[in-house]
Amino acid sequence: MTLPASDRRQFKVGKYDVVAQPALGSAQMLRYTVLLDGRRLGSLFSMPSESDCRFLESPPPVPPLKAFYVTSRPGRPKKNAPPKPAPSDDNAV
């Protein structure tokens, strides 16, 4: 059984060219490819807005990942640490 092939559609969103073509293996889903001056910026499975296209053109800077230390448990005593001594009442008023 083959899926019916629908036509490619091309339209503009602002200054961006968008080509809508059927997604592989799907009869109804479309893949929207975003182009700027003939250069492919990316593709989406949902209808792109101009904001989405701008994001594909120049994504915001991403800060570097910080290493997560599994052994570091700040604010908690180590597993085999002796219990804290009970506070003495010598300084009580």
Secondary structure, DSSP 4 states (H G I P E B T S, - for coil): --PPPPPPEEEEETTEEEEEEEPTT-SS-EEEEEEETTEEEEEESS---HHHHHHHHSPPP-PPPPPP-SS--TTS--TTPPPPPPPPGGG--
